Amino acid sequence: MLTGAIGDYGTSRRANATGKTTKKGHDIEIKLKKGTVLVNTTTLTKAFESLSTPTTANTSNCSFVFHVSAPVPIVKGTGSYSGISGSVTIDATDAAITAKKKTGTCTMSTTSKPLSQFTAITGTGTVSR
């Protein structure tokens, strides 16, 4: 869901710079009811990858929060969003609870799935057409 200059909703998927679906793309295509918006998330992805420790951690109950903020340029749009441009500063927060090992330490492997996870993404910026 996007609010503000764009009031629309839909789904998103990882894509390449042309908007083609790919698991390894650095862009996100947001497919909305009135058209699509393609944004480049390279800087945001690098910000998450550069976190070596959680922003907040509670090892007694294995709950962790990771937070990053990064600029995300708008690449292009279709439909009602044709010709869109601008940039949005995205704040992304990922919270998770992981399992405890038999040793009492928390599971922090990047390959292990958390017991529960929540992601919130907000942003502000300037868009024009």
C-alpha positions, 0 to 999 in steps of 0.5 A: 500500500502506498499513501501520500502522492500515490494512493494505491495498493497491490503487490511487489516482486523482485525484478531486474532493471527492466522489470523482468522477474528475477530472484537476484534482481536489485529492483522491486516492481510494485504492481498497483491497481493503476499501474506499476512502479519500479524502484532500485533497492541496491542501496537498501539491500547493501545497508541490510547486508552490512549489518553485522549485529542486530540494532536491538537484541535480547538474548534471554528470549532470542528476540532481535530487531534490525533497522536500516534507512537508505535512499531508493530511486524510482526507476520508471512507472507504467499506467497512471505512473508512466513518467514517474521519477524521484526518490524515497528514503526507506526505513525498513525494520525487521524483527524476529524471534529465533530458537534457542540451542541446547546450549542456551544460546540463540540461533543466529545463522543466516540459513536458519528460519526464525520462529516468527518474523515481522517486517515494516517498511515506511518511506518519505520522498519526492515524486514527480511526473 
